[in-house]
Amino acid sequence: MSEAPKDALDPGTQEDRALEHLGYQQEFKRSFSLLDMVGFSFSIVTCWTALSGAFSVGVSAGGPPVMLFGWIGVCVVTFAVVLAMAEWCSRWPVAGGQYSWVFMLAPPKIAREMSYITGWFMLTGILAMGSANNSFAANFILGQANLVHPDYVIERWHTVLVTYAVAIWAFLVNIFMPHLLNRLSRAILLWNVCSFIIIVVVLLVTKKDKQDAAFVFQDFQNMTGFGSAMATMVGILQSFFGMCCYDTPAHMTEEMTRPSRDAPLAMIMSVGMGAVTGFVFLLTLCFCIGDITATADSSTGVPVIQIFYDSTQSKVGTCFMASMIAVIMMVSSVSLVAEGSRSLFAFARDRGMPFSGILSRVAKGRRIPIYAILVTVVIQMAFNSIYFGTVTGFNTVVSIATTGFYVSYALVLFARLLGWVFNHDVASSDGPYSFSKPISLSLHALGFLFLFFAFITFNFPSDAPVTPNSMNYTSAAIGLVALLSIFTWLTTARKQFKGPSDVQELVVDGVEDPAAATVSSAGGSEKVVESSS
C-alpha cells in the first residue's frame, strides 16, 4: 500500500485544490488563521466604533430608545443574513464572495447578469466604506485638535487632507508590509477589546450625573422635523451602518489556511462580538450623554468626543480614549484596502472590470495585487475629495457604502430563493455550515425581507423640510451604479465575464487528484483546470 504524499494532507494544499476546482489558481500566501481573521474582520465590523462615528444620526432621530431597541432588532435579523451567507462561504471559499455565490445559486439563464450586477454593488460598498472610514478617522483626529485648542475651527479641506493621509498610510502598509497583516490583525483584536473595556469603565466611573432609565429607554427625542414614525426610521439608519461589512472574511479566503472552516466562523463571530460590544457601548453612551442638543452640535464634530469630555472633564483623558478609537480606525483603513483590493482583483480575474488584465495581476515576489491596491486607494481618495465641494455629496457616499453592502447581501439571498423557485436548487453540502432545506430557505427569506426594508430606508432624507442641501441622493447614486454596470455589461462584460465553476465530483480527499479536467461553469462557458502537482 503506497503512502500518500506529505503535502496531500496539508490543509493549505487541500484548499488550493478546492480553489482549482472553482477554476482558479492559488496566487496568494495562506497565512491567516481563525484568530487572525477574526481580528481582521472585527477591525472593520467593530460595531462600537462605527456606532460612535454615526452617533449624531441616532441622537437627533429618536434618541436613546430608538438607538438601543433598533440595534437589538437589527442584530437579531442580521444573524439570519450572516448564517445564510456562511453556508455558501463554506462551500465556495473564493475571494469574489457575493458575486461568485450568486453566479452559482441563480438560475443559469440569468446567473451571469445577476452575478455581474452583484459584483458592482459589492465593490461600490467596499470602496465607499473605505472612504467613509477614512473620514471618520480624520474626524476623530481633528476633533481632538479642536478640543485641545478651542480656537481652532475645523474646515472641510482640513478633513479631506487628513483622509488622504489615512489612505496613504493604508496603501503603504498594504504594499510594503503585507506579510505582517495577519499579525497586525491579531494585535488589533487585543487592542480593540481592551479599548472597549477601558472606555466603558472610565465613562461609567467618571460620569457623576448619569441620565435616568426613563431617558434611556422611554424618552423619544426628535430634532428631524419629521413625525415620530419617520424619525424612528431615520434613527435606525445608525444601526444599519453599525452592523455592516461582515462579508469581509469571504474576500480574504484565498489567504486563509482553512477558509472552508474558518471564514464562515469568522463572519459569525464578528457579528456576535459586534452585537454585544455595540449594545454595551450604546447603553453606556446613552447613560453618560449630557445635553442632547449641545452634544449633537459639538464644535469637535464628533458627539462621542463631547460625551467623553463631559464625563471625564479631562482633555487628556478624552484624547486618550479618542486616540484608542482612532487607532482602530487607522487599522481598519488598512484592512479595508486589503479587502477592497482582493475583491477588485477577483472581479477583474473573472473579466468583470475594464483593464481586467492589469487589475488581476499579482506580484510574484510580494504575492499581492499591487495594481488593485493602487486603484482601491485612488478611488477612496476620489470619494473623499467630494467633501471639498459638498457635505451632502459626501454624506451620499457614506449612504451608498452601506447600501452597496446590503444590496449585494440581498442579491445572494434572492439568488438562492430564485434558484429554488425555478428548480435550480443547489443541494446543500455536508460542510460545517450547511443547513436543512427548510431552515436554509427560511433564513434566506427572512434575511432578504430585512435587507429589502433596509434598502428602502436608506433613501429617506435625514431632516425636514427637505432642501437641495438636505436631500438624500442615495437613490440617484445607486441608479448611477446600476446604469454603469449595465453599460459595461453591454459594451464589454457580456462577451468576456466568467464566474467560478462548481465541480463537486472533482473534490479530492487529499490523496490524489486528476491531472486536468474541463469543467462547465453555470454561465455555459468552459474552463480548463490544471493540477498544480
KOLZA-153458 format. One line per 2 residues: their letters; for each residue x, y, z of C-alpha. Coordinates in pm, whole numbers, plus 50000, padded with zeros to 5 digits. Layout:
BEGIN
a	X/Y/Z; ...
END
This chain:
BEGIN
ms	50000/50000/50000; 50153/50331/49888
ea	50174/50619/50130; 50011/50949/50043
pk	50244/51244/49980; 50308/51450/50291
da	50164/51770/50147; 49849/51591/50031
ld	49715/51603/50386; 49815/51967/50443
pg	49506/52190/50484; 49656/52458/50261
tq	49716/52207/49982; 49361/52081/50003
ed	49225/52436/49995; 49444/52513/49692
ra	49296/52216/49511; 48945/52319/49609
le	49018/52661/49458; 49140/52493/49139
hl	48809/52310/49115; 48640/52651/49103
gy	48858/52737/48803; 49130/52945/48972
qq	49496/52908/49064; 49625/52985/49413
ef	49831/53307/49388; 49835/53445/49743
kr	50018/53321/50050; 49792/53147/50302
sf	49886/53298/50639; 49561/53393/50817
sl	49443/53164/51096; 49095/53183/51250
ld	49213/53421/51524; 49389/53640/51269
mv	49078/53661/51053; 48851/53738/51348
gf	49082/54029/51431; 49096/54139/51066
sf	48719/54121/51026; 48637/54275/51365
si	48865/54571/51288; 48620/54653/51007
vt	48296/54530/51165; 48391/54695/51500
cw	48034/54800/51565; 48102/55006/51874
ta	48344/55238/51695; 48122/55251/51384
ls	47827/55346/51602; 48034/55621/51760
ga	48113/55758/51413; 47742/55772/51322
fs	47617/55860/51672; 47485/56201/51567
vg	47221/56034/51347; 47063/55844/51634
vs	47091/56134/51881; 46863/56358/51676
ag	46631/56093/51530; 46458/55912/51814
gp	46732/55938/52072; 46841/55656/52306
pv	46528/55435/52283; 46547/55413/51904
ml	46922/55357/51910; 46906/55076/52167
fg	46595/54887/52057; 46676/54948/51692
wi	47019/54798/51748; 46876/54487/51913
gv	46631/54433/51629; 46890/54485/51356
cv	47136/54247/51524; 46879/53970/51564
vt	46780/53972/51197; 47141/54017/51086
fa	47216/53674/51230; 46976/53527/50973
vv	47169/53702/50695; 47516/53603/50814
la	47415/53241/50876; 47272/53222/50526
ma	47589/53364/50371; 47813/53146/50590
ew	47658/52841/50426; 47787/52948/50083
cs	48116/53087/50210; 48191/52741/50349
rw	48104/52573/50023; 48270/52821/49785
pv	48559/52995/49968; 48669/53230/49691
ag	48772/53599/49702; 48479/53702/49482
gq	48242/53644/49772; 47887/53758/49700
ys	47902/53779/49322; 48064/53435/49299
wv	47792/53281/49515; 47520/53448/49308
fm	47678/53303/48995; 47637/52952/49136
la	47299/52999/49307; 47094/53189/49049
pp	46907/53015/48765; 47157/52959/48479
ki	46971/53184/48234; 47032/53494/48446
ar	47334/53380/48651; 47598/53583/48466
em	47393/53903/48454; 47285/53881/48817
sy	47636/53796/48931; 47781/54090/48740
it	47540/54342/48893; 47612/54196/49238
gw	47984/54246/49178; 47937/54615/49102
fm	47728/54680/49412; 47970/54479/49625
lt	48269/54680/49503; 48081/55008/49543
gi	48005/54923/49905; 48359/54817/49992
la	48529/55113/49823; 48282/55368/49959
mg	48311/55220/50309; 48688/55263/50291
sa	48632/55628/50210; 48381/55665/50495
nn	48621/55505/50742; 48898/55743/50632
sf	48663/56031/50702; 48567/55901/51047
aa	48933/55859/51138; 49002/56215/51023
nf	48709/56345/51229; 48842/56179/51545
il	49191/56323/51486; 49071/56677/51411
gq	48808/56660/51685; 49083/56614/51941
an	49268/56915/51797; 48956/57126/51840
lv	48907/57001/52195; 49260/57092/52299
hp	49260/57419/52103; 48902/57557/52106
dy	49003/57847/51880; 49086/57601/51602
vi	48800/57577/51352; 48777/57255/51152
er	48741/57328/50781; 48629/57078/50520
wh	48959/57089/50338; 49140/57002/50662
tv	48930/56688/50687; 48996/56589/50326
lv	49372/56627/50363; 49373/56409/50674
ty	49166/56145/50490; 49436/56147/50221
av	49698/56083/50487; 49495/55790/50627
ai	49453/55642/50277; 49824/55676/50200
wa	49910/55509/50532; 49685/55216/50439
fl	49844/55198/50094; 50199/55187/50230
vn	50119/54913/50482; 49950/54700/50216
if	50235/54743/49969; 50543/54718/50190
mp	50423/54509/50486; 50169/54258/50350
hl	50345/53978/50538; 50252/54149/50866
ln	49879/54182/50802; 49791/53864/50991
rl	49999/53971/51293; 49855/54322/51279
sr	49507/54169/51278; 49582/53966/51588
ai	49726/54270/51766; 49432/54495/51680
ll	49189/54235/51814; 49354/54262/52156
wn	49371/54643/52126; 49005/54654/52022
vc	48878/54452/52317; 49099/54632/52570
sf	48997/54974/52434; 48631/54882/52461
ii	48664/54771/52823; 48874/55072/52926
iv	48644/55329/52764; 48322/55177/52901
vv	48463/55151/53254; 48609/55503/53252
ll	48283/55658/53130; 48070/55478/53387
vt	48308/55562/53674; 48375/55928/53591
kk	48024/56039/53487; 47858/56153/53808
dk	47519/56280/53691; 47406/56000/53465
qd	47077/56004/53280; 46791/55812/53439
aa	46640/55493/53298; 46334/55676/53164
fv	46553/55898/52945; 46746/55599/52809
fq	46459/55358/52748; 46148/55574/52708
df	46201/55942/52620; 46171/55996/52245
qn	46394/56270/52102; 46306/56422/51765
mt	46503/56705/51608; 46448/56595/51248
gf	46134/56794/51165; 45955/56472/51072
gs	45683/56289/51261; 45769/56021/51515
am	45737/55727/51272; 45961/55883/51010
at	46215/55995/51273; 46231/55637/51401
mv	46305/55510/51050; 46585/55764/51014
gi	46725/55679/51358; 46754/55310/51272
lq	46999/55405/50996; 47269/55428/51263
sf	47218/55061/51346; 47222/54964/50977
fg	47555/55139/50935; 47700/54992/51253
mc	47613/54633/51160; 47775/54603/50820
cy	48080/54464/50636; 48057/54115/50790
dt	48134/53961/50450; 48499/54062/50499
pa	48641/53710/50564; 48487/53587/50238
hm	48713/53817/50036; 49024/53704/50222
te	48960/53329/50191; 49245/53278/49945
em	49487/53394/50215; 49347/53176/50494
tr	49490/52839/50591; 49147/52676/50643
ps	48893/52906/50473; 48614/52649/50432
rd	48601/52605/50809; 48731/52934/50947
ap	48593/53205/50715; 48223/53136/50792
la	48303/53112/51162; 48490/53444/51149
mi	48185/53605/50986; 47950/53475/51254
ms	48187/53561/51540; 48231/53916/51408
vg	47856/53972/51409; 47823/53822/51758
mg	48107/54026/51904; 47983/54337/51726
av	47629/54293/51856; 47739/54261/52219
tg	48004/54535/52222; 47780/54766/52019
fv	47491/54731/52262; 47704/54779/52574
fl	47876/55084/52422; 47548/55240/52310
lt	47397/55181/52653; 47699/55344/52818
lc	47686/55648/52589; 47313/55693/52645
fc	47350/55694/53023; 47651/55927/53007
ig	47527/56173/52745; 47470/56531/52858
di	47251/56786/52684; 47130/56629/52357
ta	47144/56949/52152; 47486/57054/52282
ta	47624/56707/52215; 47487/56695/51860
ds	47625/57044/51784; 47968/56989/51942
st	48244/57200/51787; 48461/56888/51776
gv	48236/56750/51504; 48225/56418/51692
pv	47947/56385/51953; 48125/56091/52117
iq	48430/56305/52193; 48199/56558/52359
if	48048/56279/52571; 48397/56166/52670
yd	48486/56518/52782; 48155/56580/52963
st	48208/56257/53157; 48577/56288/53246
qs	48614/56669/53248; 48968/56596/53132
kv	49109/56683/52791; 49397/56440/52843
gt	49161/56156/52933; 48930/56240/52646
cf	49212/56248/52392; 49348/55921/52529
ma	49016/55744/52474; 48952/55912/52137
sm	49302/55809/52026; 49227/55448/52112
ia	48932/55459/51872; 49137/55646/51611
vi	49398/55367/51617; 49126/55109/51549
mm	49000/55318/51257; 49354/55353/51119
vs	49399/54976/51120; 49051/54937/50977
sv	49163/55152/50683; 49444/54904/50619
sl	49201/54612/50633; 48951/54784/50402
va	49221/54846/50141; 49322/54480/50164
eg	48962/54363/50135; 48881/54608/49856
sr	49187/54516/49652; 49119/54142/49679
sl	48758/54196/49573; 48867/54414/49282
fa	49130/54155/49187; 48872/53874/49194
fa	48622/54065/48979; 48897/54150/48732
rd	49014/53787/48731; 48665/53696/48607
rg	48697/53974/48346; 48431/54188/48506
mp	48627/54515/48504; 48782/54744/48245
fs	49157/54676/48227; 49097/54337/48389
gi	49433/54207/48268; 49617/54470/48472
ls	49396/54467/48782; 49418/54088/48811
rv	49799/54078/48815; 49968/53950/49129
ak	50327/54049/49206; 50518/53722/49231
gr	50764/53838/49496; 50521/54001/49738
ri	50224/53790/49623; 49984/54084/49639
pi	49766/54254/49370; 49964/54578/49354
ya	49757/54744/49080; 49431/54654/49253
il	49564/54803/49578; 49663/55124/49399
vt	49325/55161/49227; 49142/55089/49554
vv	49323/55372/49732; 49281/55615/49440
iq	48905/55553/49432; 48880/55600/49809
ma	49063/55933/49782; 48838/56037/49493
fn	48530/55971/49708; 48685/56169/49994
si	48754/56459/49755; 48380/56513/49715
yf	48385/56666/50064; 48585/56957/49922
gt	48275/57079/49742; 47971/56950/49928
vt	47878/56790/50258; 47562/56644/50107
gf	47757/56474/49829; 47990/56302/50071
nt	47703/56201/50300; 47565/56024/49995
vv	47893/55835/49963; 47853/55720/50324
si	47497/55609/50247; 47588/55414/49935
at	47863/55238/50131; 47603/55067/50348
tg	47359/55035/50059; 47617/54865/49838
fy	47685/54602/50103; 47319/54542/50179
vs	47220/54513/49811; 47498/54261/49746
ya	47388/54060/50051; 47024/54074/49935
lv	47113/53953/49587; 47287/53646/49731
lf	46979/53554/49932; 46746/53637/49643
ar	46952/53420/49405; 46915/53126/49641
ll	46536/53175/49658; 46510/53217/49280
gw	46712/52902/49226; 46473/52710/49448
vf	46163/52852/49274; 46294/52772/48925
nh	46424/52425/49012; 46791/52523/49012
dv	46815/52418/49373; 47178/52381/49470
as	47200/52088/49708; 47344/52178/50046
sd	47694/52050/50106; 47788/51840/50404
gp	48016/52110/50541; 48010/52252/50895
ys	47778/52538/50796; 47517/52358/50588
fs	47152/52363/50691; 46849/52156/50608
kp	46646/52295/50319; 46357/52436/50532
is	46597/52615/50767; 46815/52740/50482
ls	46520/52878/50285; 46371/53037/50597
lh	46697/53215/50680; 46726/53339/50323
al	46366/53463/50311; 46383/53641/50648
gf	46719/53796/50566; 46605/53914/50224
lf	46294/54086/50363; 46507/54264/50623
lf	46762/54380/50364; 46487/54497/50130
fa	46337/54705/50412; 46681/54850/50491
fi	46738/54939/50125; 46415/55142/50119
tf	46509/55320/50443; 46850/55424/50306
nf	46675/55657/50062; 46498/55870/50325
ps	46622/56227/50391; 46753/56287/50742
da	46556/56600/50829; 46272/56826/50720
pv	46191/57047/50543; 46381/56879/50261
tp	46607/57116/50068; 46870/57058/49798
ns	47130/57052/50075; 46944/56807/50298
mn	46811/56583/50021; 46922/56220/50025
yt	47072/56144/49686; 47137/55776/49761
sa	46872/55659/49513; 47034/55865/49238
ai	47380/55728/49325; 47251/55370/49331
gl	47081/55429/48997; 47412/55553/48860
va	47590/55237/48978; 47319/55023/48819
ll	47343/55212/48490; 47722/55186/48493
si	47705/54811/48549; 47452/54774/48265
ft	47661/54990/48030; 47982/54798/48096
wl	47792/54471/48064; 47659/54562/47721
tt	47990/54702/47595; 48247/54454/47724
ar	48148/54215/48002; 47864/54045/47813
kq	48120/53866/47598; 48401/53811/47846
fk	48271/53794/48205; 48306/53448/48358
gp	48229/53325/48705; 48350/53025/48904
sd	48289/52661/48823; 48146/52412/49072
vq	48269/52058/49012; 48170/51851/49310
el	48290/51526/49153; 48646/51660/49137
vv	48677/51735/49510; 48978/51539/49629
dg	49027/51372/49962; 49390/51470/49998
ve	49536/51158/49837; 49517/51205/49464
dp	49352/51434/49213; 49311/51429/48835
aa	49580/51581/48619; 49337/51806/48441
at	48968/51843/48379; 48747/52056/48164
vs	48456/52188/48360; 48145/52376/48261
sa	48050/52689/48451; 47695/52793/48532
gg	47715/53054/48258; 47776/52787/47995
se	48145/52865/47929; 48424/52611/47972
kv	48738/52642/48181; 49039/52419/48197
ve	49154/52340/48548; 49510/52220/48564
ss	49663/52043/48854; 49943/52221/49034
s	50105/51894/49130
END
